[in-house]
């Protein structure tokens, strides 16, 4: 079972790399970074609001 977990991890990494490359080709690096930063900032702001409530 241990080998299966290692293979599954490698396959997951390969799929992630493939999908990341597709996203970069579709929207570009600048837009991807902007979207990721916006998502991080908004989630931090939302978490801060939840803690204050």
Beta strands, then each sheet from edge to edge (+ up, - down):
end
